[in-house]
């Protein structure tokens, strides 16, 4: 079993060099290659990578294909039996590759993917305010970075969960690391920020949907793998450290718009019709609340208009993909019965 590690960069050379150093330096019993996809490549932009990493496979993409499109370009240029994903603003700890590949190997052919353990860079303390750069956990507690003696290391995630509301959530988001020695169970899906995927299983379900651009693309693939009867595990010893929101603003308008749009499309493609109806009604309710209370709105009127543009065409494409998949209603319901309870607390992935 050999691996292809794919890193997607868009105008973050310093972060990406740091990420690549952590990968190139891995001491692994398996052979691996590292593939860099430079989105919206400009003249000379990849020179620093080629000089620093002579064996690096570099893909210069003329457009900004987003994360999903960038991953697809990387897969097309790679050869490994296993596709490894790592965010360009993350650093792989020693043993990252071997631990993830071992989790796939030990799991057998029914395990299609393994999600790594990702912690947040820096240390944190609870904060009384949600303002500024504070991060909010699933119980509504805000955390801020701190050098205080009592500051703790927090989890970014151990995979992702899908709630009955259609929202994707990082499993163990912002839990102190000391409390997540063994999260137990298996996540619903892998996080695209750090994961190991069997190429054959990924190809069998159609790979990443680049029309999603960014956000929810990993949940979409995970859902399709589940529908195909594949399993996803947590590779606890495959560890990476993530500089959260370094390559995108986690609280920004783009995140909220993309998440709202993509959640609808991913549910429409993969969920039962009952699940789809529930999520559509929740989204309409969110729209009405935002229009009635603009001061506390998740999205402004203009943002909702942006979400709506092209949604009809994208929804048609999702329905076509749904029909072509040949997945039965029974399989859709089987997957939905495995979801976390409806009273699960919202987290950073929630949009409605």
Steps between C-alpha positions, in 0.01 A plus 500: 500500500643837400363848558459834330478798736311792348534857621299783342642853516349834411733793565636373832863408416642537854235276656526249219880472522460427872241231422714341228805483729295298749401254226826462311673425829269209592681173570262241357511128433280567196608685188329832440502804275395854584287691250450875520211659313548873449157654445484803272870462431682820414836522319779398734265412787619139524872573464554503876342156532701347217826642638432387855351158419659357182296177513168678543231438236363844411168563327443855377126564473418813300171562681408506866336158508436515874584218735285239325630584154856523624477155657365358175793649307740351753342157480521507120873573523573241769558125498460372856255232612412732789420868466609701805361849555657766718404868521779735401459682834562181696817317605528121511655366818767223479339165421194664341521306174573158646223529760238592242608241247508236771142585598389434142707186468376354828139585420480287189328573171174615662679802652516765229634791702669595824477845657803626690515665841537876455579740781499879489827689494558698819337481842164634615299615800123550534392851407208704624453655158433352158642801324828533315673173414323293766397146406172358628457134594193278475373611842526869420824561694738747334875438501785737424872445446712567805848457646357463851631215712156340515444509123427163334538340159170451318380255239416611149339164432510122478290477185164654420142433604177553312208626705133424426474868406743446210780697665852367489697521825859436600492213746652607835524863385676712767510225760816511715742240366535337843129414488520332158757230563259254338192657335343157448283386213550592138439840344235537233763629261856614449615858515665618179752687712687179588385164367597175327282365216516184292526612140283213375217577746517870419482434126208261545281775647605770252765685697477861615231723352687810391176695449490527882828698480565498876318390818288186534691322221648254751157437654361435152765238420466344846123471457538333160753256644254415779221448248729259312543292816854621574629585846695798632722479805700731723877464474570619854880489473514691170535849642519843341496854639277754326534876497127557500360740237848592378408435137138621530294703745298244693240759601491677164207555269646266238502213751138560600379537142688196372389290796134595455509427128704182516308353790183514290669344198672223696176407679308507171751264341529253786209520744161332501216722378381540859846619602510739204161649590603554862817684402323712236237607753769589756681706238182686404436570869854636534441723197179644647665561838793676336271722294293587808801557729785640289700609808554137606485338157728211403489634145399842369240547228781542249669181621176304464469631145854377433412156641190486280678589178572185306341280766229375265756379247723351771199325655412343168855367471476358853172323415653356182798369700259357755308307234813373328642369826238225516496519881182354645269671748579222746872582486434871550288426805761254629763773502267754659417267786867512599505878551561672832198589712296804403586682823871509417644843569585712195860574417709703257354324196140598578329747273130470583 
